[in-house]
């Protein structure tokens, strides 16, 4: 083994409690041994709580023996050593107990200890007898000591010897039981009790002696026997407490009725499938009048809209929720999210979200400074490339008109300089870090050599005690933060909170304020961390949270991937949808304004309306405000809306497919399809395949297993037994399925891909798409119904029920198209929809719960049947192999997860760069000049000379014209309203849109300023001048009787 020093003859070691250390000054040790043990203890502490169980103790022993080239300890020795160290019968030991038992069990001499035991027992010296007994490691010698104990007629010594014999793994349980019964009968006969009472005492002693030690053995069969023995306990004439066992079983059955994490994932997927079906239903309702049926829309769609329309939220398709028949009243946050333009929504969902998840994942498993360095380096490189391409392809003069001061050539140059500077700084930091690391490593090696040379001699137990006390600080509450760290964290919290609340009234999820949101979250997290670090309890809770996150992070990220798979993939597919649209004379495609324009300019495409009417206003000073007299002669419409044909994005008619989608959105979609859509099933496949191969290493061979194989499908018994006790991080991908269906996760992913493809690419053939979707769900349901692939019957029945609901819902479109549902009563339709979509899954959960109870009992019986053919040593070996395998599986799972997330992060960076460049291109080539920001002139004053500011302001305010008269003479005004927005955003008379002969259109926000000039009027009211450049405000301003108005005119 790996212990380097042995106790001298006659040396004794006392282990009384966790708080006690070695109390014999004659034991010698090497500090190198302690460092080595501490390293191994940390490595195999799976729970990261400062304690290990017996299987982890065995792995430490094996690893240490392998490192030293010694033969490994056998399982009996390991069971003996661990049982002795685990004084409180908790099944776990800490580092102090580990060190003490390690020193105590060095190179034992069993015959000498047995002789010492006999001598001490004969003299009645119980303390020295117990010490000698604890040092015996072999079963034969311990049997000899047991004979000494029986001759001493001391029941305490008999109990101690019997317990140690059982802890050593003696397979002779009847022998142990006989010993205990003999002891009980002897003691009770002296007290003249009945034989029946003696038998009761014997059962109690058996439970107390034998099974208390058995609790240290990771043995399912023994643990069950322990529970049985506890229920048979008798004290006097008291009945056996079977009620507690029944209550425990009943509580387990009740808890099993709750949906598991995978059940919730199944329900979530059902909501997402229904959201895809809702897309077809919305399009069918919109096209229903075009079909010219002789009957109205059936009531089924009203019930559908009422009960199922909200499920589009799970596909991040809030526009479909908002534009559904009846108009849902969305909360403010969701409304703001739904009003995001399609390019911004696409950037946020398909690139920013996967990139953020990858970034968080890397932070958890890599040093944070390395992740931040990588993130900043790649971001600066992407920013540099995007700025170079933007400068090369964008026209400076056009940027001056439509950029609004934001997308100016100077701004792009600034981005280029920032990107190059940060990239160079990151390379410099890398070089400095490598030099520093090399220097520190060399210094550490020199120091270590000096220390080893100086401390070649043996240390004493004072140093050992100090070493253990220092180590106990690692397992206790973390030390408080230094004052400097507290001050630094407080400053960080205040700074981030200040910048986060500058625009605190900005609606959440507005893309232009993402930085404020990030800073706000950082301020909250930093503040909580600072407050919790003040108290010992808070520091303990933070350490517990850190360990929990470290242990559960992989499972959480795998669940996130499953939840986000359909929404992200749907948007990646949908970006390729386009059709050739024709706007008739008097119509035009919706005009695009860049991201920083007013909300009223952000058009929401309904997916059906592609052209908007050209309703230009002809000013009438006698007309009532807000009622616009449109250009009935059609002069403006004839000039600006002669009709046009263009290939437009199906998701947003403002986006030109050939100019924007193909060069920018298309490549980003391809990158994310490889990085995310194909990366997720690749991750599933690699984890499941590798885990299956490694689980085969656990040897489970038994004739009874072969018998059980014939009773269960394709020999899943061995797989169940191997996997059931595993706690590895990737287990959730396959442990919920039977062995032959362990790749069902890939089948589910394939089903999602097929249905998304049908909904997206057969969108023009609604009835046919509904039939195919229904058929796919029916095929999948039939497969589940026949094979029952899930391990838990409850999951089987729940999945079958929601798949049936997903298959029946699209048939509403089919039956409506064939005229079957137009006469069905609304009440009947509502009842059917409610039962299929909500009642049926609940009934399936109830049936599955009943089946799960019986299934769990059958599984327990099968495990008992398997373990009957194994000795305790074999069961210990299997458990030991399983725990060793869990460590290896966690390492492999983490390697694959990190590999996929690194690839996903790289794909996300590339996609973000392409999409941001596409945003620049859209904004620079847009026809709409957004409303001039009030601070635009002040921004220009910091970038340009005063002689240039006036020219730039005229370009922006008057769309490259030189005067108000020239502007109104070449432009026509219309009401710029958001036809598909909500609430106040739908209000008319808010924003003017002036369409001009030079190809530009200018927005002007007028709400609250019509006292200067009536809405869409080319003439200012009495007392107000024409716009002139104001050198004080750097704006074009209108001078009135009492004040100067730099905006709102």
N, C-alpha and C positions, 0 to 999 in steps of 0.2 A: 504494500500500500504506500501512500505518500507521506507517512509519518516518519520523521527523521530521527526522533529520539525515543528511547524506551525508558520506563521507570525502573529504578533499581529494585532489587529484591527487597520485599517488605515495605515498599513505598505504597502509600494509600492516597487515594484522591477522593474528595468529598464533593458531591453535587447535591445540593439541598434545594435550591430555588434559582429562578432566573437571575435574581439580583446578586448571587454569590459568585465569586471568582475562585481561581485556584488558590488553595490556602496552604499548600505545602511548598516551602521554599526550596526543596531539593529537586523539584522538577525543572529540567532545563529545556530550552527551546531555541529555535532560530527565528529571527524576525522575518527572514525570507519566507519561511513556512506560513507565517501569519498573512503576509501580503498575498501569497499565492492562494490561500484559502479564502481570503476576502474577495479576491478577484473572481474565483469560481463561484463563490456564494452569490455575488451580485449577478453574475452571468446567468445562473440557473434559477434565480428568484423570479418565477414567471409572473407572480402577482405584484411584484415590486413593492411589497409591504414589509420587507425586512425579515420574512420568515420563509421557511421551505417545508415541504411535506416529505414523506419518505421516498417517493419516487424521485424527487429532485435531489435528495440526499444521495440516493444511489447513483444518479447521473454525475454528481460531483466526485464521488469516490471513483467511478469508472474513468472520468476524464483525468483526475489526478494520477491515477495509476498508469494510465496510458502515457501521460507526459513524462513520468519518471521511469517508464519502462518496467514497472513491477506487474506481477500478475494481478488481475482484478479480484476483489473480495467476492465471496459467494453470497447468495441471497440470504442465507441464514445469518451470516455475520452482520449484514446490513440491517436485517430486521432486529437483531439483538441490540446493536448499537443505537439505532433510532429509538427503540422502545425505552431504552435506559435514559436517553436524553430528553424524551418527551415526558417530563414529570407531571405536567398538568393535564395529560390525556387530551390535548387539543388537536392532535394530529399534525402539528406544525412546531418547528423549533426555530429559535432565532440564532443569530451568529454567535452569541455568547455560549449558548448550549452546544452549538456545533463544535466550537473550539474545545470546550471542556470534554465532550465525549470523544473527540479526536485524540486528545492527550491521554485520556483514560484507557483507551483501547489500543494502545501501542503494544505490539509484540508480547502478548500475554502468555503466561506459562500456566496452563490450566491445572496440571497436577498439584503445583505448589499452592494455587489459590484454593483448590479443593481441600487440601490438607489444612490450610489456614482456616477454612470454613468449619471443618470438623472440629478443630481444636477450639475455636472460639465458641461454637455451638455447645460443645460439651461443658465448657466453663460458664455458659450462660451469658457470654458477652455478645449481646445481640447486635450492637453497633458494628463491631469488627466482623462479625459473621455476615452481616448484610453487605459490608464493603467487599469482602472476599467473594461473595456470591455474584455481585455485579460484575466482577472481573472475569468470570468464567464465560467462555465463548463457544464451547462445543457441547452438543447435546449429551453425548455419553458421560462426560465429566459432570455435567449438571445433574444428570440422573443420580450419579454417585453422591453429589452434595445433597440431593433430595433425600436420599436414605439417611444421611447424617441428620438432616432436619427432622425426619420422622422419629428417629431414635431419641432426639432431644425432647420430643413431646411438647414442642412449643408451636402452637397453631400459627403464630405470626411468621415464624421461620418457614413453616410449611407453605403458607400462602405466598411468601416471597419467592421461594424456590419454584413453586408451581407456576407462578406468573412468569418468571424468567424462562422456564422451560417452554411455556406456550409462546412467548415472544420470540424464541429462537426458531419457531416454525415447526415444532414437533407435530407430525401428522397424526399422532396417536391421540385423538380427542377423547376416545373412551377411557384411555389411561388417566388423562387429566381429570375427567369427570369422576372416575372411580376414586382417585385420590381425594378429591373434594368431598365426595359422599362419605368416604371413610372418616375423614376429619370431622364432618358434621355429625355422623353417628356416634363417634367416640365422645365428642364434647357433649352431645345431648344425652347420651347414656349416663354420663356422670351426673347430669341434672335430672335423670330419671324422667325424660320426656318420651312421648310415644314415637314409634317408628315412623308414623305418618308425618309427625312434626319434624322428625329428623330428615326425612326426604325433602320436606319443604325447605328446611335450612340448607340442605345440599344443593337444591336448585338455586337458592339465593346465593350461596357461596360460589357456585359455578358461574353465575352471572357476574358476580363481583370480581372473581379472580381471573377466570379465563377470558371472559368477553371484554373486560376492561382493557386487557392487553390486546385483544383482537381488534379493538377499535383503532389501533395504530396500523393495522394491516389494511392496505387498500384492496379489499376483498369483498365483492358484492354479496357472495354467498354467506360469508361470516357476518357481515353487517345485518343481513336479514335474520340470521340465526340469533344475533344479539337482540334484535327487536322481539323476536319470538320469546327468547328467554326472559326479557323484561316483562312481557305480558304474563308469563308463568310465575312471576315473582310472588312469594308468599311470606308474610311476616305474621306469625301467629296464625289466626284464623281469617285474616283479611282476604277478600276475593282478589283474583287477578285483575289488574286494571286494563281490561280490553277496550274500555271506552275511549281511552286516549288514542289507541291505534285506529279505531273506527273514525274518530274525529279527524285524525290526520289524513286518513284515506279520503274521507268526505271532502275535506278542504282541498286536497289535491284534485279531486274530480271537479269541484266547483271552479278552481283556477284554470283547469284545462278547457273550460267552456269559453274563456276569453280568447279572442283572435290573436294568433301569433304575429310576429313581424312580417312573415311571408303572407299570411292571410290579409293583412292590411295592404301589402304590396299588390296582391291580387285584386282587391277592391279598387285600389288606386288605378290599376291598369284598366279595369272595367270602366271607370269614369272617363279615362282617356279614350278608350274605344268608342264610348258613347259620344264623346265630344267630336270625334271624326264623323260619326253618323249624323250629328247635328249639322255639320257643315253641308252635307248633302241635303238635309231637310231645309235649311235656310235657302240654298240655291233653288231647290224645287219650288218652294213657296214663291220666290221672286219670279220664277219663270212660268208659274201656273197660269197667269192670264194669257201668256203667249200661246199656250196650248189650245185655247178656245174650246174648253170643255163646256158642255151644257149643264154642268152642276157646279155648285160652289165648293170651296175648299172644305173637306170633311172636318168634323170636330176633333178628330184624333190629333191634329196638329196643334189645336189649342191646348189640349191636355199635355201634349208633348212639350210645348213651350213652357207650360206652367211647372211641370215636375222635373224635366230633364234638361232644360236649356242652360241651367247654371253649370253643367258639367264641362262646358267649353273652357272654364277657368283652368282646369287641370292640364289643358294643352296650351296654356298661355295664349289663348285666343279670345281676349276680352272684347275685341271688336265684334265677334260673332255673338257674344252674350249681349252686348249693348244694342246691336241692330236686329236682334231676334224680334219676332212679332210681339208687340206689347211693350217693347222697350223696358228692359230691366233698369231699376233705379240703382245704379252702381254707387258704392262708396267713393269718397273723393280720391283716395289713393288709387283704386282700380280705374276710376274714370280718367285720371291723369295718365295712367299707364296705357289705357285704351286709346288715348288721343295722341300717343307718340307716332310720328311718321314711320312708315314701314322701314326705311333705311336705318333709322335709329333703333327700332325694335329688333330688327334683324341683327344689327351689331351687338346689341345687348344680350340677346338670347343665345345666338349661335357661336359667338366668339368670346365675349366678355365673361359669361357665366362659366363655361368650361375652363377658361384661363384662370379665373378666380379659384375654382375648386382645385385645380392643379397646383396653384400657388400655395394654398392652405395645406394641401397634402404634403408638399415638399417641405414646408416649414416644420411640420410635425415630426418628420423623420430625418431631416438634415439639419445641421447647425444653421440657425437663423441668419447669421451673417453671410453664409455661403449662398443661401437662397436669395437674400436681398441683393447681394452682389450680382448674382446671375440675372435676377429680374431687372435691375437697373441697367445692366450692360446690354441685355437684349432689347430692352425698351429704347435705350439711346440709339442703338443700331437701327432699329425699326424707324424711329423718329427721323434719323438722318436720311435713310433711304426714301421715306415718304416725302420729306422736305425737298430733296434733290429732284425727285420725279415731279412734284408739284410745281417747282420753279421752272422745270423744263417744259411742261405741257400747258401751263395756265398763262393766259394773256394778262399782262400787267394793267393795261387800260381798262379791261373788263373788270378786273378785280377792284380797281378803284371805284367803279360804279356800283357793283353788286355786293362787294365785300362788306360794306357797312363798317369799315375800319378794322374789322377782325381778320378778314382774309386778304390782307394787303401784301404786296411784295416784301415789305420790311418785316412783316410778321413771319412770313415763310423763311426769310433769311435768318431771323432770330431763332426759329425752330432748328434750322440747320446748324447754327453756331452752338446752340445748347446741346444738340445731339452729339456733335463732334467733340465738344468739350467734356461732356459727361463720359463718353466712351473712352477718351484718352485718360481721364481721371481714373476710371475703373481699371484700365490696364496698368496704370502706375500703382494703384493700390494692390493689385495682384502681384506685381513684381516685388513691392515692399513686403508684402505678407510672406511670400516665399523666402525672401532673404531672412526675415525675422524668424520664421519657423525653423529654418536650417540652423541659424545661430542658437536658438533656444534648445533645439534637440542636441546639438553638440555640447552645449553647456550642461544639459541634463545628464548626458552620458558621462561626461567628466566627473560630475558630482557623484553619480552612482558608483563609479569606479572607486572614488575616494572613500565613500561611505562603506562599501563592501570591504575594501582593504583595511579600513579602520575597525570594522565590527566583525572581523572573522571569528572572534571568540563568541561564547554563549552569553546570552543575556539572562537576567533573572526574572522572577515572577512579578517584580515591581513594574518592570517595563511591560509585561504582559497585561497586568491590571490596567495600566495607563492606556495601552493599545485598545483594550476592550471598552474602556470608558469613552475613548474618543470615537470608537465605532458606534457606541450606543447613541451618540448624538445624531448619527445618520438615520437611525430608526425612530428617534423621538421627534418632537416638534422642530421644524427648521428654525435657525437663528433669525432674530429680527434683522431687517435691512439696516445698513449703515445710514447715518443721518444724511450724508451726501447723496446717497441713492434716493432717499425719500424726497429730498429737495429737488433732485433732478426729475423724478417722476411727477412731482407736483407741478413743476414748471411745464413739463410736456403736456400734462392734462389741461392746464389753464390756456396754453397757447393753442392747442388743437380745438378746445372748446370755443375759444374766441373766434377763430376763423370758421368753425363749423356753423356758428350761430349768426354770422354776418347776413346770410340769406335764409334765416330760419323759417320765413314765411313762404319760401318756395315750395310748391307741392312736391311730395316725395316721388322719387323715381323720374324726375325730370332729368333728362340726359345731361343737360348743361350744368347740373349741380351735383354730379356724381362725387366730385371731390369733397364737397361739403358733407355729403352723407358719410363718406369714408372717414373724414376727420371727426365727425360726430361719434361714430362707432368707436374710433380709437380713443377719444376723450372719455367715453363711458367706461370702456374696458380698463383704461389706465387708472381712472378714478377708483373703480371697484378694487383693483389690485392694490392700490395704495392704502385704502381703508382697511382691507382685510389683513394686510401685512402688519398692522399695528398690534394685533392681538395674537396670542399663541394659538387659540382656536381657529382664527382665520387662516393662519399659515398652514395649520394641519389640513383644513378643508381645501385650501388651494393645492396642496400636494396631493391630496386624494383625488381632486378633480383632474390634475395633470396626469396621474397614473391611469385614471379611468379613461381619459381621452386617448392616451397612448395605447391602451388595450382595445378600446372600442372604435378607434378611428377608422381602421380598415373596413369593418362591417358597416359603419355609417357611410363611408364613401361608396362602397358597393351598392348600398341602398339608394343613395343619391343618383348614381349612374342609372339605375333601373328606372327611377322616377322621371328623370330628365330625358331619357332616351327618346321617347315618342315626340315630345314637343320640339326638341332640337332637330331631330331627323326630319320631322314634318316640314320645318322651315327650310332646312337644307334642300329638300326635294322641291318645295313650292317655289323656290327662287327661279327655277327653270321654266315655270309656266309663263307663257306669253301668247298673245294672239294679235292678229292684225285688226285694228280698230279703225272705223271710218266715222269721222264727225261730219255731219251734213252742214251745208251753208247755214250760218247762224248759230253754230255750235263750235266748241273748242275743247281741247283736253284741259284738265285742271292744271293750273299754273303752279309751278314749283317755287317755293321760297326757301331760303337756307334755314338751317337748324335754329338760328338765333332770332328768327322773326317772331312776330306775335303768335299767340296760340290760335287766334282767329284765322291765321293764314295756313294752318296745318290741316290740310285736307284729309278726311278719313274716307278711304275708298270702301264702298260697300261690297265690292266684289261683283256688282251687277251694273251700276251706273258708271259709264265710261266717259261720257261727254257731258259738259255743262252748257246750258244756254248762254248766249252772249246777250245779256240784258243790260245795255248801256243806258245811262240816265241822260235825259235832256233837261237841263236846269230850268225851273219855272219859279221865279221869285215869289209868286203868289201861292205856290203850293204849300200844303201843310208839311211841317218837318216830319221826317221819317217815311213819308209816302213819296216814293220816287216815281216821277213820270218818265217812263222808259222811252227810248228812241224809237218811236213807232215808224218813222220813215226808213229806219234801217241803214242809215248812212254809216254809222260806226260799225255796225255788224258786218256790213259789206266790206269795209276796209280791213277789219281785224279778224273776221271769222268767215273766210271764204269756203271753209271746209278743208279737211286734210285727212290723210291716211297715214297711220304710223303703227309700228309694232310696239305694244305697250306691255309692261309687266302686269300680270294678272292680279298681283297683290296690291299694286298701287298704280293707278293710271297716270300719275304724274311722272313716273319713272320710264324713260325711254329704254327699251330692252337692248337695242343694239349699241347705244352710246354708254350705258351704265352697267347693265347686268352682265353682259358678256365680258367686258374688259376688267371689271372689278368684283362684282358679286359672284360671278361664275367661278373664277379661280379660287376665291375664298371658300365657296361651297365645296369644291373638290378637295381642298386641303382638309377641311373639317370632316368631310365624309370619310377620309382615310384616318384622320386623327381621332375621331370620336365614334362615328357610326360603325366603322369596321374595327376600331380599337377595342370597344367594349366586348363584343363577342370573342375577339382574340384573347382578351384577358380572361374571360370565363373559360374558354377552351384550355388554355395553358394551365390554369390553376386546377381545374377538375382532372385533367389528364395526369398531371404530375402528382397530385394527391392520391389518385387511384393507384398509381404505380408504387408509391411509397407505402401505402396502407397494406399492400401485399406482403410487406416485410414482417408484419405481425403474424406469427404462426398460430393458426387456430385449426388444429387437425384432431378430429375425434370421430369415432364411429357414430356417436349420437348426433354430431353435427351433420354427418352424411344422411342420417335418418331424417333429421329436420329439413334437410335440403329438399327431399322429395315432397315434403308437406307445404313448402312455400315456393313461390314463383322464382324459378331460375337460381335457386341457391342464394337468396339474399341474406340468409341467416348469418353467414360469416361476415358479410359486409356490415350488417346491423351491429354485430358484436364489436367489430373493430372500430366503427365510427361512433358508437353511442357514448363511449367514455372520452372521446377526444374533445379538446377545447380550443383547437386551432382557429385562427382568425378567418380563414376562408371556408370554413365548414358550412356556412349558410348557403353556399352555391349548390351543394349536392346532398347534404345530409337530410334535407326535407323530402328527397325522392328515394324510391327503391333503387337497388344497385343497377339494374339494367336500364333504368331511366335517369341515371345521374346526369346526363347531358340535356335534361329537359329545359334548363335555362336557355340553351341555344335554340331549342325548338320554339320557346316563347318569343325570343328575339326575332326569329325568322317569321313567326306569325305577325308580329308588329310591323316588320318591314313590308310584308306582303300587303297588309291592310292599308298602311300609309301610302304605298305605291298605287293601290287601286283608287283611293280617295283623291290623290293628287293628280294622277295622270289620266284618269277616266272621269274627271270632273265635268266634262261636257256631256257625258253619257250617264245621267244621274240614275236612271232606273237600272241600267245594266250594272253600274257600280254597286248599287244597293243589293242586287241579286248575288254578285260575286262575293261581297263582304259577308252576306248572310251564309252563303255556301261555305266559305272558309271557316266561319265560326262553328257551323254545324259539323264539319269534318273534324275540327279540333275537339269539339265536345264529344263526338262519337269515339274518338281515340281515348279520351279520358274515361269515358263511361265504360269502355271495354277493358282497358288495361289498369286503371286506377294507379297512376304512376306515383302518387304522393305517399310518403311514409305514414302520415297521419290521415285517417279517414275523414276527419273534419276538413282538412285542406282539400281533399278530393271532392267532397260534396259541395263546398263553397265554390271552387273553381268551375265545377260542372254547372252550377246554377247561374253564375254570372256570365258564363259563356253562352248559355241558353238565352239569357236576356239580351246579350249582345247580338245573337243571331236573329232573334225575333223583331227587334226594334227596326232594322232596315226594311223589314217586310211591310211596314206601314206605308212607305213610299211606293213600293211595288203594288200593294193592294189598292192604294188610292189611284195610281195610274190606270189600273184596270177597272176602276169604278166600283169597287167592292165596299169601301168604307163610307161612302158619301151619305148613306142612310142609317148608319149605326148611331144609336143614342149616345150622347155625350157622357152620361153617367156610367154606362157600361164600358166605354172606352177608358175613362179615368180609372175605374176599378181594375181593368185588365192591366193597364200600364203600371199602376201602383203595385199590383201583386207580382207582376213579372220582374220589375226592377228593384223592388224593395222587400216584398213579402216572401218571394221565393228564396232569395239568399238567406233571409233570417230563418226560414224553415230548414234550409240546408245546413245552417250552422247548428241548429238544434239536433237534427238527425246525425250529423257528423260528430257532435259531442257524445251522444249515446254510444255510437260506434267506437269512439276513441277510448272510452272507459274499458270496453271489452278488449280492444286492441292492446291497450297498455298492460292489462293482466296477462294476455297471451304472451306479450314480449317478455314480461318478467319470468313467466314459466319457462320460456325457451332459454333465457339466460341461465336459469337454474339448471336446466337439463344439460346445457353446455358445460357449466362449471362443475357438475358432478363428476365428469370424467377427468377433471384436472385436480392435481394436488395443490395445496396452498402455495408451494414454491413455484409451480407453473403459473398460477394466477398472478403471483407477485411479479414474475418475469414478464408476463403479458402487459401488466400495468406499467411496469418499468419501460418496456419497449414503446408503449403508447405515449408516455410522457416525453421520452427522448424524441419520439417522432413528432410530437407537437411542436417542440422547439425547432426542429428542422423545417417543418411545414410552415411555421410562422415566418421563418427567415425566407423561405422560397416565395411564399405569398407576398410578403413585403417587397421582395425583389421584382416580381412581375408587376405589382401595382405601381411601384415607383417608375418602372420602365415605361409603362403605358402612360402614366401621368406626365412624365417628362416629354414623351412624344406629343401628348395632347397639349401641353404648354407651348411647345414649339409650333404646332399647328395653329394654336390660338393666337400667338404673336404674329405669325404670317397673315392670318385672316384679318386681325385687327388692322395691320398696316395697309392691306389692300382696301378694306372698307373705309378707313379714314381717308385714304387717297381718293376713293370714290366719292366720299362726302365733299372733299375739296373740289373735285371735278364737277359735281352736281351744283354746288353753290356758285362756282366760278362761271359755269355755262348757263346758269339759270336766267330766265327772262324777268323774274320778279325781283325788284330791289326792295328789301324789307324796310319797314318803317325806321326812320333814322333814330338811333338811340340818343337820349338827351346828352350823354357825355361824349359823343363822337368827336366834337370839335376839340374838347379837352384832350382826348387821346391823340388827335392829330398834332396838337401843339407840342407834344413830347417827342414826336417823330419827324416832323417836317418844319421847314422854315415858314414864317408867317405869310410870305408871298405865295406859298403853295397851298396853304390851308383853304383860302377862299375858293380857288379853282376846284379843289377836291370836294368841298362842301356843295358847290353848285352841281358837280357831277353826280353826287349822291342824292341830293334833295330833288333835283330837277331832271334826273335821268339823262345826263349828258347834254341838257339844254342850258342856254345861258341866261334866260329870264323867265319869269312866270308867264308872261304873255306868249312867248314861244312855246313853253311847255303846254299850256292849255290849248294852244292852236293846233298842236300835233298829237294831242292825247284825248281819249274819251274815258269817262269815269263810269265805274260800276260798283255795286255793293259787294265787298269782299267778305262773304259770310261762309262759315264752315257748315256745310249742309248736313253733315253727319255728326256734328258735335253734340254736346249735352248742355242743358241749362243755359247759363248766360252766354256761353260760347256760340249758341245758335242765334243770338240776338242780331237783328238787322240794324243798319245805321251805325255801325261801330267803326269799320275800317273801309276806306275808299281804296279802290284799285284803278289806277290810271294806266291805260294801255296806250302805248305811243307808237308812232310810225317807225322809230329807229329800232324797234324790236324789244325794247325794255318795257316793263310794267312796274309802276311805283305804288307801294302801299303807304297809306297815310291813316294813322289812328286819329279819329275825330270825336270820339265819345267825350262829352263834357266841354268841347271847345267850339260848338256851333255858333256861339255868339260872335266869333271872329269871322266865320264864313260858313254859310249853310252847307249841308252835306252835299257833296258832288257839285258844288257851285264854283264856277271859275271867277266869280266876283266877290271881293271882300266887302263886308258890311261897312256902313258909313263910319268914318273916324279911324279906319285901319289902313295902313299903307301896304304896298306890295312888299314881298320879301326882299330884304337887303342883308348884306353880310354885316354882322355885329362883331367888331374886333374884341369887345370885352368878353363875350361868351363863346367866341369862335364858332358861331352858328349862323345860319340864315334865320332871321327873325322878322316878325311883323310888329311894327310899332303902333300901339293903340293910344287912346286918350290918356290912360293912366299908367300904362306899363308897356314893357317890351315883351313879346311872346316868342321865345326861341323855338317852341315846339307846339304841336296841337293845331297848326294852321293848315 
